[in-house]
Structures are given as structure tokens and as C-alpha cells.
């Protein structure tokens, strides 16, 4: 049996050796096998035919680009040849597709056409840009008109707010006249201190109400404001200019006639655009014209209550006098301080929120009026020959406000502190955020018009033709300045 199996084993071994030799040949050269040119493909000295698992390829001599990639004419991997062949087929198909549609400048640029073709296609670019512009023009126009409408609406809102502030200031005149018409009215220092303290107290409910609002936006606004300078410094500046205006004008009234003082006080309407111009801001011609009209109207209203002699004295002293008395200088400084207050409010309003800033400002004003009251109280005690907490010191201070126990007076003071005080301060800062200082001052000059109107409605006072003419000039000035 062993003898009969020998031929079979020999045949098996020879087969293994035969096929093993082919396997070794493939193992030694795994990348490609050369095929006899005479078997299936015609011989070509410039072409090499390669057969692999992916098919048979006609390898042409390598190009310069393939040589730069690291290929050689001797041995090229089949995978690289496959990728090159597929890339060439893809580019050919893409070129055929592009040839069936109109050429464009972008196609010529991508396919790296010559300069002549690119220049021929350049006129297509403006046409395409014109089409895009025609498509986007309605959208651009709508956006610009929407933006302009928002800006104009904000300006109109600011003017309307300042108009309301002028009305509140006009009611203050009638309210204080009612206080002084009672028996035993308070002196100026006591009146100012009580009004300011009540105004500060009126801010507290507003803080409670505003707790439910979006605090994140307020925090961001406060953080941005703190980067410039602390809020208390801005509040101190506004309190200083406000106190200076009221204090200097009240002190000047002790040395100057009422008609002259009223005219000099209204010069603030001209000082505000001058300050703005010195600060580098542009002032429109309509604003200058409005200032001139407002000044004339305020002069007519302020001199309407006096007699002809007082009016002539005011005109002569204000327009022709070269030297100024001590009272005139105080009143002019007070008008300058008020103009500076309005100008700085327009600037500071862009940075700080209204509620905390005005609360701090009114608190600092209360401290300043407190110093003024203490000075008057010490003078009253000294005149009575007593001192604080000494026997009779309350009786010595009673003349400062003899009718302090009148509920009617307290009602008027509370209204003057809340309306023309707290609410007016908040609204004024909000309105001046959208309105220039010069225009704001002209609109606030309507206070005299509203004061005359309130006096007619509440007190039954009838305005003269001079007051009506002055009020008309102020209204015309406000309309002219807002154009």
C-alpha cells in the first residue's frame, strides 16, 4: 500500500511546489504583475499594462505633476494609478458638463482659463452685481426706513417727555404760590429742605416697584457706568449745579429788582447752546433761532406783571448797562449753573440709569439744603439770644415756619415733592437722553406757558395780551428748535 501511495504523494508534492513557486513570486512582487504584451494587448513601447485586483490599466509615461508627487516610471502603486485615473475621468466629465451651459467669470477663474477669456467674461460681473443690487434694494430700503423711524420715534418720545416735564415744572409755580398764600409760610431754606426730603422718600416705592423688572439689563448698564466713574460722583456733580442755580438766583433776588432778575434768569436759554458749542457740539441754526424767540417770549412774560417803569428799567439795565451789581452777577451765575446742569444731564443720561442716579442726586441735594437750613437756624437762635436745646430754642425757631401744622400746606408740599420733584427728575433725564441740551432747554421754557395756564384754571387769573404774546413766542421757539 505504501508502494501504491508513492505516485500520489509525489504528484501532490510536485503540485505544492509548482503552486508555491507562483505564490512566492506574488509575495515577492505584490504591487503588480507584468502581462505578456503578445497575449492580450498589443505591444507598445511607450505604455506599460498593469493588471491588479481593480482591473487592467494602461499606464502612460508619467507627467511632470506625477513625478513631483514622488511617482517613478519604474514602479507606480496601483492605488495611485486608480486615483489618478478617476480624477482624470471626473475632470473630463465636469468640463463636458460646463461646456453645455453659458460660461461665467467664475468658471473661467476656476478652470484657469487664459486672460483673454477672463477679460471677455468681465462684463458679466457688473450685470450680476446689478441684479443682486436690484434684489436686495427693497430689503435695504425697508431696513433703513425702519431704523430712521425708530430714531425719529425716540426723538419724538424724548420731546413729549420733556413737554410733560415742563408742565410739571409749571404746576410747581402755582403750588408754591399756594404755600406762600397760607398763614405762617416757611422760609426758603425750610421749604427747600422739606421738599427735598419728601422727594427722596418718594423714590423708595419706585425701588420696590422696579424690583420685578429685568435686573440683568440694569446691572449691565450700571457696570458700564462704573467703568467711566462712580455713580455718586455724577450725582454729586448734578446736585452741585442744581443747588448752585437755585441758591444763587434766590440770593440774587435780595439785591436786584424782580423784573430785572426775571429777565436775567431767562438768559439760560441762550447760555445752553453756547456751552454746547464751546464743548465742541454742533448747534443747528433752527436752535439758535428758537433760543432768540424763547428769550423774547420769556422777557414778555416775566415783565408782564410789573408796571411800565419796571419794564423799562429791566430793558435799560439788561440791554444797556455795562456794569453789573452784586445781585445781577449772582443771578447770571445761577442761570449759567442751570444751563450747565441741563447740558451735563444730557451727557450723563447716556451712561447712568435714571432711578439710582436721581435718587443719589436728590439725597445729596437734601444734605446741601440741610446745611442751608442749619445756617438760618443758627442765625435765628443767635438773634433770639439762645442756643440749640436751650430754654426757648423752639420758640426762637418757630418764625422759620409758623404754620407747620397745616394739613393743606403739607398736601401742597407732598405734591410739589412728588410731581415736579421725583417724577420730573426721572422724566427729564429720560427725555434728555434722546434730545440735545439746547433743544431741551427751549422745550423746558414752556414752563412759563404751563404756569400761566395752571394759574388761569386753578386760581382764576386772566393772562394779559403781553403774556399771551410771550407764550406764543415760546411755543413757536419750541417748534422751530425741533425741526
HUMOSUL-V196833 format. One record per pair of residues at least 4 apart in sequence whose ideal C-beta (glycine too) atoms are under 6 Angstrom apart, sorted by sequence separation. I is the first residue (numbers start at 1). GAP is how many residues later the second one is. D is the distance in whole Angstrom. If there is no record, write none. Layout:
# HUMOSUL-V196833
i=I gap=GAP d=D
i=I gap=GAP d=D
This chain:
# HUMOSUL-V196833
i=5 gap=4 d=6
i=16 gap=4 d=6
i=62 gap=4 d=4
i=103 gap=4 d=5
i=107 gap=4 d=6
i=113 gap=4 d=4
i=133 gap=4 d=6
i=136 gap=4 d=6
i=149 gap=4 d=6
i=171 gap=4 d=6
i=186 gap=4 d=4
i=215 gap=4 d=6
i=229 gap=4 d=5
i=239 gap=4 d=6
i=243 gap=4 d=6
i=244 gap=4 d=6
i=252 gap=4 d=6
i=256 gap=4 d=5
i=283 gap=4 d=5
i=290 gap=4 d=6
i=298 gap=4 d=6
i=306 gap=4 d=3
i=313 gap=4 d=6
i=314 gap=4 d=6
i=315 gap=4 d=6
i=316 gap=4 d=5
i=317 gap=4 d=5
i=324 gap=4 d=4
i=340 gap=4 d=6
i=344 gap=4 d=6
i=345 gap=4 d=6
i=348 gap=4 d=6
i=354 gap=4 d=6
i=386 gap=4 d=5
i=392 gap=4 d=6
i=398 gap=4 d=6
i=415 gap=4 d=6
i=416 gap=4 d=6
i=417 gap=4 d=4
i=418 gap=4 d=5
i=419 gap=4 d=6
i=420 gap=4 d=5
i=424 gap=4 d=6
i=427 gap=4 d=6
i=431 gap=4 d=6
i=435 gap=4 d=5
i=454 gap=4 d=6
i=455 gap=4 d=5
i=463 gap=4 d=4
i=51 gap=5 d=5
i=62 gap=5 d=5
i=66 gap=5 d=5
i=71 gap=5 d=5
i=76 gap=5 d=6
i=108 gap=5 d=4
i=180 gap=5 d=5
i=186 gap=5 d=5
i=256 gap=5 d=5
i=276 gap=5 d=4
i=306 gap=5 d=6
i=324 gap=5 d=5
i=352 gap=5 d=4
i=381 gap=5 d=5
i=388 gap=5 d=6
i=435 gap=5 d=5
i=456 gap=5 d=6
i=463 gap=5 d=6
i=37 gap=6 d=4
i=179 gap=6 d=6
i=225 gap=6 d=6
i=277 gap=6 d=5
i=381 gap=6 d=6
i=386 gap=6 d=5
i=455 gap=6 d=4
i=50 gap=7 d=5
i=276 gap=7 d=6
i=386 gap=7 d=5
i=41 gap=8 d=5
i=253 gap=8 d=5
i=303 gap=8 d=4
i=432 gap=8 d=5
i=50 gap=9 d=5
i=62 gap=9 d=5
i=98 gap=9 d=6
i=108 gap=9 d=5
i=108 gap=10 d=5
i=273 gap=10 d=5
i=386 gap=10 d=5
i=47 gap=11 d=6
i=48 gap=11 d=5
i=62 gap=11 d=5
i=303 gap=11 d=6
i=452 gap=11 d=5
i=384 gap=12 d=4
i=108 gap=13 d=5
i=35 gap=14 d=6
i=273 gap=14 d=6
i=381 gap=15 d=5
i=452 gap=15 d=6
i=35 gap=16 d=6
i=105 gap=16 d=4
i=249 gap=16 d=6
i=380 gap=16 d=6
i=380 gap=17 d=6
i=32 gap=18 d=5
i=33 gap=18 d=6
i=273 gap=18 d=6
i=105 gap=19 d=5
i=32 gap=20 d=6
i=104 gap=20 d=6
i=105 gap=20 d=5
i=377 gap=20 d=6
i=270 gap=21 d=5
i=269 gap=22 d=5
i=449 gap=22 d=4
i=57 gap=24 d=5
i=269 gap=25 d=5
i=270 gap=25 d=6
i=449 gap=25 d=6
i=52 gap=26 d=4
i=269 gap=26 d=6
i=54 gap=28 d=6
i=446 gap=28 d=6
i=445 gap=29 d=5
i=266 gap=32 d=4
i=442 gap=35 d=5
i=443 gap=35 d=5
i=263 gap=36 d=5
i=442 gap=36 d=5
i=263 gap=39 d=6
i=442 gap=39 d=4
i=262 gap=40 d=3
i=439 gap=42 d=5
i=259 gap=44 d=5
i=31 gap=46 d=6
i=32 gap=46 d=6
i=259 gap=47 d=5
i=259 gap=51 d=4
i=263 gap=51 d=5
i=260 gap=54 d=5
i=259 gap=55 d=4
i=263 gap=55 d=5
i=260 gap=57 d=5
i=188 gap=62 d=6
i=275 gap=64 d=6
i=271 gap=65 d=6
i=265 gap=66 d=6
i=264 gap=67 d=4
i=268 gap=67 d=4
i=272 gap=67 d=4
i=358 gap=67 d=5
i=264 gap=68 d=6
i=267 gap=68 d=5
i=271 gap=68 d=4
i=275 gap=68 d=5
i=358 gap=68 d=6
i=261 gap=70 d=5
i=265 gap=70 d=5
i=268 gap=70 d=5
i=272 gap=70 d=6
i=255 gap=71 d=5
i=256 gap=71 d=3
i=268 gap=71 d=4
i=255 gap=72 d=3
i=256 gap=72 d=6
i=354 gap=72 d=5
i=252 gap=75 d=4
i=354 gap=75 d=5
i=354 gap=76 d=6
i=252 gap=78 d=3
i=251 gap=79 d=5
i=252 gap=79 d=4
i=349 gap=80 d=5
i=248 gap=82 d=5
i=249 gap=82 d=6
i=349 gap=83 d=5
i=345 gap=84 d=6
i=349 gap=84 d=4
i=248 gap=85 d=5
i=249 gap=85 d=4
i=248 gap=86 d=3
i=346 gap=86 d=4
i=345 gap=87 d=5
i=245 gap=89 d=5
i=346 gap=91 d=4
i=245 gap=92 d=4
i=244 gap=93 d=4
i=245 gap=93 d=4
i=343 gap=94 d=4
i=342 gap=95 d=5
i=241 gap=96 d=5
i=342 gap=98 d=6
i=241 gap=99 d=5
i=242 gap=99 d=5
i=342 gap=99 d=5
i=241 gap=100 d=4
i=234 gap=114 d=5
i=234 gap=118 d=6
i=231 gap=121 d=6
i=235 gap=122 d=6
i=239 gap=122 d=5
i=243 gap=122 d=6
i=228 gap=123 d=6
i=238 gap=123 d=5
i=235 gap=125 d=4
i=239 gap=125 d=4
i=243 gap=125 d=5
i=225 gap=126 d=5
i=231 gap=126 d=6
i=235 gap=126 d=4
i=239 gap=126 d=5
i=225 gap=127 d=5
i=232 gap=128 d=6
i=236 gap=128 d=6
i=235 gap=129 d=6
i=221 gap=132 d=5
i=218 gap=135 d=6
i=301 gap=147 d=5
i=294 gap=148 d=5
i=287 gap=151 d=5
i=294 gap=151 d=5
i=290 gap=152 d=5
i=283 gap=155 d=6
i=203 gap=156 d=4
i=304 gap=160 d=5
i=276 gap=161 d=5
i=200 gap=162 d=5
i=276 gap=162 d=5
i=304 gap=162 d=4
i=199 gap=163 d=5
i=200 gap=163 d=5
i=304 gap=163 d=4
i=272 gap=165 d=5
i=273 gap=165 d=4
i=200 gap=166 d=6
i=272 gap=166 d=5
i=300 gap=166 d=5
i=301 gap=166 d=5
i=196 gap=169 d=5
i=197 gap=169 d=5
i=272 gap=169 d=4
i=300 gap=169 d=6
i=301 gap=169 d=4
i=196 gap=170 d=4
i=300 gap=170 d=3
i=269 gap=172 d=5
i=196 gap=173 d=5
i=297 gap=173 d=4
i=193 gap=176 d=4
i=269 gap=176 d=6
i=297 gap=176 d=3
i=192 gap=177 d=5
i=193 gap=177 d=6
i=296 gap=177 d=5
i=297 gap=177 d=4
i=193 gap=180 d=5
i=293 gap=180 d=5
i=294 gap=180 d=5
i=189 gap=183 d=5
i=293 gap=183 d=6
i=294 gap=183 d=4
i=189 gap=184 d=4
i=293 gap=184 d=4
i=189 gap=187 d=5
i=290 gap=187 d=4
i=290 gap=190 d=4
i=289 gap=191 d=5
i=290 gap=191 d=3
i=286 gap=194 d=5
i=287 gap=194 d=5
i=286 gap=195 d=6
i=286 gap=197 d=5
i=190 gap=210 d=5
i=190 gap=211 d=5
i=187 gap=213 d=5
i=186 gap=215 d=4
i=198 gap=216 d=6
i=202 gap=216 d=5
i=184 gap=218 d=3
i=199 gap=218 d=4
i=184 gap=219 d=3
i=194 gap=219 d=6
i=198 gap=219 d=4
i=203 gap=219 d=6
i=183 gap=220 d=5
i=202 gap=220 d=4
i=182 gap=221 d=6
i=195 gap=221 d=6
i=195 gap=222 d=5
i=199 gap=222 d=4
i=199 gap=223 d=5
i=182 gap=224 d=6
i=182 gap=227 d=5
i=179 gap=230 d=6
i=179 gap=233 d=5
i=178 gap=234 d=5
i=175 gap=237 d=5
i=175 gap=241 d=5
i=172 gap=244 d=6
i=172 gap=248 d=4
i=168 gap=251 d=5
i=169 gap=251 d=6
i=168 gap=252 d=5
i=168 gap=256 d=4
i=165 gap=259 d=5
i=165 gap=262 d=5
i=165 gap=263 d=5
i=161 gap=266 d=5
i=161 gap=269 d=6
i=162 gap=269 d=4
i=161 gap=270 d=3
i=158 gap=273 d=5
i=158 gap=276 d=3
i=158 gap=277 d=4
i=170 gap=277 d=5
i=162 gap=278 d=6
i=166 gap=278 d=5
i=169 gap=278 d=4
i=173 gap=278 d=4
i=155 gap=279 d=5
i=154 gap=280 d=5
i=166 gap=280 d=4
i=170 gap=280 d=3
i=174 gap=280 d=5
i=162 gap=281 d=4
i=166 gap=281 d=5
i=170 gap=281 d=4
i=174 gap=281 d=6
i=167 gap=283 d=5
i=171 gap=283 d=6
i=166 gap=284 d=6
i=170 gap=284 d=6
i=174 gap=284 d=6
i=159 gap=323 d=6
